[in-house]
């Protein structure tokens, strides 16, 4: 007699290694941390409104760019 073939009730990996556990939640970011990624347009402008609002920068503010080994750090240019 041929045994009845029934679909597996769980994925094969789960049957071999047990149920998967959920990954830990990502750490919360400090409230004073703001980050963004942007490109500089042809006119030399950076457009990242959310980051600018978080830093209290306004449209038309001039920025100084300080190079580091792997990135550029913007800061408001003193007037």
C-alpha positions in Angstrom: 0.0 0.0 0.0 1.2 3.5 -0.8 1.1 5.9 2.2 -0.9 9.1 1.9 1.1 12.1 0.8 0.1 15.1 2.8 1.6 18.6 2.5 4.0 19.6 5.2 2.4 21.7 7.9 5.6 23.8 8.3 8.4 24.9 6.0 11.2 22.3 5.8 13.7 24.6 7.5 11.4 24.9 10.5 11.0 21.2 10.7 14.7 20.7 10.7 15.9 23.6 12.9 12.8 24.5 14.9 10.7 27.7 14.7 12.4 30.9 13.7 12.6 33.6 16.3 11.9 37.2 15.5 15.0 39.4 15.2 15.6 41.9 18.0 14.1 45.4 17.4 16.5 48.0 16.1 17.9 50.3 18.8 16.0 53.6 19.3 17.8 56.6 17.9 18.6 59.4 20.3 16.2 62.4 20.0 19.1 64.7 19.2 20.4 62.6 16.3 19.5 63.7 12.7 20.9 62.1 9.6 20.3 62.3 5.9 21.7 61.5 2.5 21.6 63.9 -0.3 23.3 64.9 -3.5 24.5 68.3 -4.5 22.6 69.7 -7.6 24.1 71.5 -10.5 23.6 74.8 -8.9 25.4 73.7 -5.7 22.2 73.3 -3.7 21.4 70.5 -1.3 17.7 69.6 -0.9 16.9 67.6 2.2 14.0 69.5 3.8 13.5 67.1 6.7 17.1 67.3 7.8 17.2 71.1 7.3 14.1 71.5 9.5 15.7 69.2 12.2 18.8 71.4 12.2 16.9 74.7 12.1 18.5 75.7 8.9 16.5 77.9 6.5 16.3 78.2 2.8 19.2 80.4 1.6 21.5 79.6 4.5 25.1 79.2 3.4 26.9 76.0 4.5 30.6 75.3 5.0 31.6 71.8 3.9 34.4 70.1 5.9 35.9 67.0 4.2 36.8 63.9 6.2 38.4 60.7 4.9 35.0 59.3 3.7 32.5 62.1 3.7 31.7 65.8 3.9 30.3 67.4 7.0 28.1 70.5 6.4 27.8 73.2 9.0 26.2 76.7 8.8 28.7 79.3 7.5 29.1 82.2 9.8 27.8 85.5 8.4 
